[in-house]
Amino acid sequence: TENNQQNYRFLLLNGPNLNLLGQREPDVYGSATLAHIESELRHKAEALGVTLDCRQSNAEHELINWIHEAATSNVDFILINPAAYTHTSIALRDALAGTKLPFIEVHLSNIHTRESFRRHSYLAELAVGVICGLGAQGYELALQAAVAQLQQRANT
Ligand SMILES: O=C(O)[C@]1(O)C=C(c2cccc(Sc3ccccc3)c2)[C@@H](O)[C@H](O)C1
């Protein structure tokens, strides 16, 4: 289908503690491991003509450096689950603002039904959109929405 012709490059960033996904609190974050989620998403991305580069770090500076690199290495879209840095990191916000790259913020859990400190995101107002509470499917929905956004821009 024409979907395979665009060859978009997406960066998936997962923040702190998500390397533990599936091992603890499966009732909140699901039972799938991050490696499984990344593998599934890479396959879905290929079907949409997207090359997906998946990274995870517990280090704020590493996530920031990867965002800087994305800006100068023709990444078309960032999908990011900032985890706890969502609620704390002005530095991560500044890095994303500086790149001018479009991004979608993804949360596995519904951050609005949990502790109050999880209800504010320093990144959300800069995002194309935010998906939360839909578990691992949230990443797939973000992937699909990002492709649709880029195709709309290409057709305008
Ligand atoms: O729902 C999310 O995806 C979220 O971004 C993810 C988070 C997250 C991610 C990974 C681990 C944990 S806490 C944890 C630690 C060890 C094992 C299982 C969970 C929270 C929270 O910090 C955020 O408030 C919400």
The ligand as a Tripos MOL2 file, in Angstrom:
@<TRIPOS>MOLECULE
LIG
   25    27     1     0     0
SMALL
NO_CHARGES

@<TRIPOS>ATOM
      1 O1          1.7360    5.6740   33.3080 O.co2     1 LIG1
      2 C1          2.8970    5.8480   32.8570 C.2       1 LIG1
      3 O2          3.3380    5.3180   31.8270 O.co2     1 LIG1
      4 C2          3.8740    6.7540   33.6210 C.3       1 LIG1
      5 O3          4.4390    7.6640   32.6960 O.3       1 LIG1
      6 C3          4.8960    5.8580   34.1490 C.2       1 LIG1
      7 C4          5.3930    5.9470   35.3980 C.2       1 LIG1
      8 C5          6.2570    4.8530   35.8780 C.ar      1 LIG1
      9 C6          7.0170    4.1790   34.9770 C.ar      1 LIG1
     10 C7          7.7710    3.1250   35.3870 C.ar      1 LIG1
     11 C8          7.7900    2.7030   36.7150 C.ar      1 LIG1
     12 C9          7.0340    3.4030   37.5830 C.ar      1 LIG1
     13 S1          6.9750    2.9380   39.2290 S.3       1 LIG1
     14 C10         7.4890    1.2960   39.1600 C.ar      1 LIG1
     15 C11         8.7510    0.9650   39.6280 C.ar      1 LIG1
     16 C12         9.1410   -0.3600   39.5900 C.ar      1 LIG1
     17 C13         8.3190   -1.3490   39.0400 C.ar      1 LIG1
     18 C14         7.0740   -0.9880   38.5410 C.ar      1 LIG1
     19 C15         6.6500    0.3310   38.5810 C.ar      1 LIG1
     20 C16         6.2760    4.4860   37.2210 C.ar      1 LIG1
     21 C17         5.0410    7.0640   36.3320 C.3       1 LIG1
     22 O4          6.2280    7.6050   36.9380 O.3       1 LIG1
     23 C18         4.2640    8.1600   35.6210 C.3       1 LIG1
     24 O5          3.6690    9.0030   36.6150 O.3       1 LIG1
     25 C19         3.2150    7.5550   34.7100 C.3       1 LIG1
@<TRIPOS>BOND
     1     1     2 2
     2     2     3 1
     3     2     4 1
     4     4     5 1
     5     4     6 1
     6     4    25 1
     7     6     7 2
     8     7     8 1
     9     7    21 1
    10     8     9 ar
    11     8    20 ar
    12     9    10 ar
    13    10    11 ar
    14    11    12 ar
    15    12    13 1
    16    12    20 ar
    17    13    14 1
    18    14    15 ar
    19    14    19 ar
    20    15    16 ar
    21    16    17 ar
    22    17    18 ar
    23    18    19 ar
    24    21    22 1
    25    21    23 1
    26    23    24 1
    27    23    25 1
@<TRIPOS>SUBSTRUCTURE
     1 LIG1         1 GROUP 0 **** ****
